[in-house]
Amino acid sequence: MEGLFITFEGIEGCGKTTQAKLLYEYLINRNIECVLTHEPGGTLISEKIREILLDKKNYNMVYLTELFLYLASRSQHTFEKIIPALKNGKIVICDRYFDSTLAYQGEGRNIPKQKVFEINNFATGGLIPHLTFLIDINEDVGLERLKERKGKDRIEEEEINFHKRVRGAYLTLARENKERFRIIDGLGSIEHIHKEIVNIVLKFI
Ligand code: T5A
């Protein structure tokens, strides 16, 4: 498949949405064809699933229901949007992808990781990002940054230990998949992190 698939990962408030957008703008300004998208969501059907997933009223959602909804959203997104864009030679920048499920549902919810990996792989037809930025910050800093935002969603409301476990899972994933992961210190300034990311991406294209 042509194209380049870049994902951004990290705990809540790490700054990945900010960085994904800045990278997209940088590339578009240089006339490089790219698509900016996110998960859960990214297509009409996936956005409907996102609403169910993040709605605080669904506090009693069973963990397996949560897992399958994230995967349903991802299948639609992958086959409707990501794969066609890659086939057209575009750069696809995605704010969260399957590593989120390994970290949040695998480690956070304690669902057996090998199982999560297998069905995740099935849901995406085995599509793996070429490059994954893990923006790493301490969970206290991440949650503090989100305080200014009105209203937490269902996952953001989880206790601090949940976010700690998720961060740990991401760092393990990055260690185990060194060829595609780049760990970025999320405590730097927005501009500094952006430059670091651009330098890495330019080496790929
Ligand atoms: N989820 C998702 C799963 O459980 N399983 C899955 O498979 C998937 C795909 C999605 C939720 O779903 C869960 C994870 C999530 O809980 P969401 O609404 O899409 O929820 O939210 P998040 O992806 O968590 O993203 P956020 O927008 O909440 O946080 P970001 O992207 O980490 O941070 P960002 O860029 O919005 O920045 C947050 C704040 O910090 C500032 C920004 O200006 C902003 O105010 N900031 C910085 N401040 C200082 N220094 C920096 N370097 C900064 N960078 C950003």
Boltz pocket constraint, residues with backbone or C-beta under 6 A from the ligand:
constraints:
  - pocket:
      binder: B
      contacts: [[A, 10], [A, 11], [A, 12], [A, 13], [A, 14], [A, 15], [A, 16], [A, 17], [A, 18], [A, 19], [A, 39], [A, 40], [A, 70], [A, 95], [A, 96], [A, 97], [A, 98], [A, 100], [A, 101], [A, 102], [A, 104], [A, 105], [A, 145], [A, 146], [A, 153], [A, 155], [A, 156], [A, 186], [A, 187], [A, 188], [A, 189], [A, 190], [A, 193]]
      max_distance: 6.0
